[in-house]
């Protein structure tokens, strides 16, 4: 017969581990995207979306 666990894992501990893993995965994806952009010469995420306002918007 198995002996019962003394301290069963808590839901809070699991959530903390999942958050930490998510941060690591996001950081890895950002690093991969930056490396890919560097090798292909593309702008990194966010830079392409930042554009100056158009003349039409200023005329309104």
Residue frames as a rotation matrix with the C-alpha (Angstrom) as fourth column:
UNK 1
0.579 0.816 0.000 0.00
0.816 -0.579 0.000 0.00
0.000 0.000 -1.000 0.00
UNK 2
-0.183 -0.615 0.767 1.26
0.563 -0.705 -0.431 3.48
0.806 0.353 0.475 -0.89
UNK 3
-0.345 0.040 -0.938 1.78
0.853 -0.403 -0.331 6.03
-0.392 -0.914 0.105 1.80
UNK 4
0.683 0.658 0.319 -0.24
0.730 -0.633 -0.259 9.23
0.032 0.409 -0.912 1.29
UNK 5
-0.122 -0.702 0.702 1.56
0.547 -0.638 -0.542 12.43
0.828 0.318 0.462 0.41
UNK 6
-0.341 -0.082 -0.937 2.41
0.911 -0.275 -0.308 14.62
-0.232 -0.958 0.168 3.33
UNK 7
-0.289 0.206 -0.935 1.96
-0.056 -0.979 -0.198 17.87
-0.956 -0.005 0.294 1.43
UNK 8
0.128 0.373 0.919 -0.23
0.878 0.388 -0.280 17.53
-0.461 0.843 -0.278 -1.67
UNK 9
-0.812 -0.468 0.348 0.42
0.581 -0.699 0.417 20.10
0.048 0.541 0.839 -4.40
UNK 10
-0.167 0.743 -0.649 -1.69
0.414 -0.544 -0.730 23.23
-0.895 -0.390 -0.216 -4.07
UNK 11
0.530 0.469 0.706 -3.52
0.838 -0.162 -0.521 24.96
-0.130 0.868 -0.479 -6.89
UNK 12
0.927 -0.214 -0.308 -1.64
-0.186 -0.975 0.118 28.19
-0.325 -0.053 -0.944 -6.11
UNK 13
-0.011 -0.981 0.192 1.71
-0.208 0.191 0.959 26.46
-0.978 -0.029 -0.207 -6.57
UNK 14
-0.086 0.052 0.995 0.54
0.827 0.561 0.042 25.09
-0.556 0.826 -0.091 -9.92
UNK 15
0.861 0.460 0.218 -0.58
0.505 -0.721 -0.474 28.54
-0.061 0.518 -0.853 -11.05
UNK 16
0.631 -0.702 -0.331 2.78
-0.430 -0.671 0.604 30.02
-0.646 -0.239 -0.725 -10.07
UNK 17
-0.279 -0.738 0.614 4.63
0.183 0.587 0.789 27.31
-0.943 0.333 -0.028 -12.04
UNK 18
0.229 0.451 0.863 2.39
0.930 0.161 -0.330 27.90
-0.288 0.878 -0.383 -15.07
UNK 19
0.973 0.108 -0.206 2.98
0.071 -0.981 -0.180 31.67
-0.222 0.161 -0.962 -14.92
UNK 20
0.214 -0.972 -0.098 6.73
-0.420 -0.182 0.889 31.15
-0.882 -0.149 -0.447 -14.73
UNK 21
-0.304 -0.290 0.908 6.65
0.574 0.704 0.417 28.72
-0.760 0.648 -0.047 -17.66
UNK 22
0.641 0.614 0.461 4.57
0.747 -0.359 -0.559 31.17
-0.178 0.703 -0.689 -19.69
UNK 23
0.808 -0.404 -0.429 7.08
-0.323 -0.912 0.251 33.97
-0.493 -0.064 -0.868 -19.08
UNK 24
-0.209 -0.922 0.325 9.92
-0.150 0.359 0.921 31.71
-0.966 0.144 -0.213 -20.18
UNK 25
-0.073 0.252 0.965 8.03
0.850 0.522 -0.072 30.70
-0.522 0.815 -0.252 -23.33
UNK 26
0.909 0.417 0.008 7.23
0.372 -0.802 -0.468 34.32
-0.189 0.428 -0.884 -24.21
UNK 27
0.459 -0.821 -0.339 10.87
-0.509 -0.556 0.657 35.32
-0.728 -0.130 -0.673 -23.72
UNK 28
-0.355 -0.589 0.726 11.99
0.253 0.687 0.681 32.41
-0.900 0.426 -0.095 -25.92
UNK 29
0.331 0.564 0.756 9.56
0.894 0.068 -0.442 33.40
-0.301 0.823 -0.482 -28.67
UNK 30
0.940 -0.030 -0.341 10.71
-0.073 -0.991 -0.113 37.01
-0.334 0.131 -0.933 -28.55
UNK 31
0.044 -0.999 -0.014 14.33
-0.424 -0.031 0.905 35.90
-0.904 -0.034 -0.425 -28.80
UNK 32
-0.275 -0.092 0.957 13.51
0.646 0.719 0.255 33.63
-0.712 0.689 -0.138 -31.74
UNK 33
0.710 0.613 0.347 11.61
0.678 -0.463 -0.571 36.42
-0.189 0.641 -0.744 -33.49
UNK 34
0.739 -0.505 -0.446 14.47
-0.392 -0.861 0.325 38.85
-0.548 -0.065 -0.834 -32.94
UNK 35
-0.280 -0.874 0.397 16.99
-0.110 0.440 0.891 36.33
-0.954 0.206 -0.220 -34.29
UNK 36
-0.005 0.358 0.934 14.82
0.878 0.448 -0.167 35.66
-0.478 0.819 -0.317 -37.32
UNK 37
0.927 0.369 -0.064 14.34
0.310 -0.852 -0.422 39.37
-0.210 0.371 -0.905 -37.97
UNK 38
0.388 -0.865 -0.317 18.07
-0.458 -0.480 0.748 39.92
-0.800 -0.145 -0.582 -37.66
UNK 39
-0.459 -0.594 0.661 18.88
0.229 0.640 0.734 37.21
-0.858 0.488 -0.158 -40.17
UNK 40
-0.031 0.530 0.848 16.17
0.983 0.168 -0.069 38.26
-0.179 0.832 -0.526 -42.64
UNK 41
-0.893 -0.408 0.189 16.54
0.434 -0.892 0.126 42.01
0.117 0.194 0.974 -42.14
UNK 42
-0.017 0.966 0.259 12.91
0.535 -0.210 0.819 42.54
0.845 0.152 -0.513 -41.12
UNK 43
-0.370 0.013 0.929 11.69
-0.607 -0.761 -0.231 45.02
0.704 -0.649 0.289 -38.51
UNK 44
-0.951 0.037 -0.305 10.95
0.247 0.683 -0.688 43.56
0.183 -0.730 -0.659 -35.11
UNK 45
-0.122 0.985 -0.120 7.41
0.877 0.163 0.452 43.32
0.465 -0.051 -0.884 -33.79
UNK 46
0.371 0.387 -0.844 5.93
0.779 -0.625 0.055 46.68
-0.507 -0.678 -0.533 -32.91
UNK 47
-0.511 -0.631 -0.584 8.21
0.195 -0.746 0.637 48.83
-0.837 0.211 0.504 -35.02
UNK 48
-0.887 0.200 0.416 6.21
0.427 0.015 0.904 48.29
0.175 0.980 -0.099 -38.20
UNK 49
0.039 0.990 -0.133 2.97
0.970 -0.006 0.244 49.26
0.240 -0.139 -0.961 -36.45
UNK 50
0.138 -0.044 -0.989 4.32
0.562 -0.819 0.115 52.65
-0.816 -0.572 -0.088 -35.36
UNK 51
-0.275 -0.166 0.947 3.55
0.933 -0.284 0.221 54.99
0.233 0.944 0.233 -38.22
UNK 52
-0.940 -0.058 -0.335 3.20
0.137 -0.966 -0.217 58.74
-0.311 -0.250 0.917 -38.45
UNK 53
-0.003 0.997 -0.073 -0.31
0.328 -0.068 -0.942 60.17
-0.945 -0.027 -0.327 -38.77
UNK 54
-0.302 -0.045 0.952 -1.47
0.950 0.073 0.305 60.73
-0.083 0.996 0.021 -42.31
UNK 55
-0.994 -0.065 0.087 -2.17
0.082 -0.975 0.206 64.11
0.071 0.211 0.975 -43.85
UNK 56
-0.322 0.946 0.016 -5.88
0.110 0.021 0.994 63.23
0.940 0.322 -0.111 -44.09
UNK 57
0.155 0.361 -0.920 -6.14
0.926 0.270 0.262 62.82
0.343 -0.892 -0.293 -40.32
UNK 58
-0.640 -0.454 -0.620 -4.58
0.659 -0.739 -0.139 66.24
-0.395 -0.498 0.772 -39.77
UNK 59
-0.920 0.294 0.258 -6.97
-0.018 -0.691 0.722 67.94
0.391 0.660 0.641 -42.25
UNK 60
-0.195 0.929 -0.315 -10.12
0.607 0.367 0.705 66.67
0.770 -0.054 -0.635 -40.52
